[in-house]
Amino acid sequence: MNVGQKIVCINNTPKDNRPETIEALGKLKVGETYTIREILSNDGSAIALDEIISPYSERLGREMGYKSDRFVPLDSHQWADEMMNKISEEIEDEFLVRVTKKY
């Protein structure tokens, strides 16, 4: 991942119950596109986004940021395939509900 790259959120589920984690992840929306503002860790595992300022961490001495594994590149074929499958399933489910209700 690189600064300026467009990415899509695929996971906003907290891994712990710390209030700052819940607050930060509550700002992320699965399926939304974001832009990498800064790489916060040497190994690239933490990133900051243009669209969201995450809470400041006294422990880290910086903005918390987000784990990069919560995102995929916007041009990722895998992400596009998953989204298309999800949309197809939702349409199929809606169609089945409507057909069932009519008869």
N, C-alpha and C positions, 0 to 999 in steps of 0.2 A: 504494500500500500504506500501511496505517496501523497504529499501535501498537494491539495487542489483536486485530488481524484474524487469522483462521484461514487458513492457507495450506497447500498440499500440495507436497512436494518432487517435482520432475520430473527433476532432474539432480544426481547426486553424483559425477560423473566429474572427477577433477583435471585442470587445464589445464597444470600443471607438476609437477615431481618434488620440490618442496621438502617436507621432512618435516612442517613445520607445516601446509601445505596438505593433504597426505595425511591427517594426523591429524584435522584439522577436518572434512574431507569424509567421512572414515570414520565419523563420528558420525551423518551424515545417511542416511536410508533413503528411497529412491524410493517414492512412494505414501503415505508417512506424513504425518499432519497435524501442523502446528506452529503456534505463536502468536507473532506479532511482539511482542517485548519492547521494542525500541528501534530507531529509524532512526539508523544510525551515520554516514551521509554526507549532505552537504547536498543532493545530487542524488537521494537515495533509493535509490542502487544497492547499498548495503550495509546489512544488517539483522542484529539480534541476536534470538535466539529464547528464549522462556521455558524450553523443554524442554532446551536444550543451551547450555552455556557453551563457546564456542570458545576456542582458545589465545590468550594475550596476545601482541600484536605490539609489540616494542620500537620498530620503525620507525614504526608508526602511533601508538604511545602509548596503545593501547586494545585491547580484545578485537578479534580479527580479524573476526568476524562472517561473514556469507554474502552473496554477490551475490544480489540480489533476483530476477534472471532465472532462478535455479534453482528458482523456486516459481511456482505459480499460485494465485489465490484459491480457497478451498474451494468456493465456489459457481460456479466457472467451468464453463460448459456444455461448453466444448472439452475440459477435463480429464475430465469425466464421460464424454463420448463416446469419448475415447481409451481410458479404462479399460474401458468396456463392450466396445469392439472387441477389446481385448487379452484380456479374459476369454472372449469368444465364440470367439476363435481358439484359446485354450488348451483350451477344452471340445471344440471341433471336432477339434483334434489328438488329444486324449486318446480321443475317441470313435473316430476312425479307427484309432488304434493298437489299441484293444480289439477292434474289428470284424475287423481284419486278423489278429490273433493267433488268433481263434476259428476262422477258416476256413482 
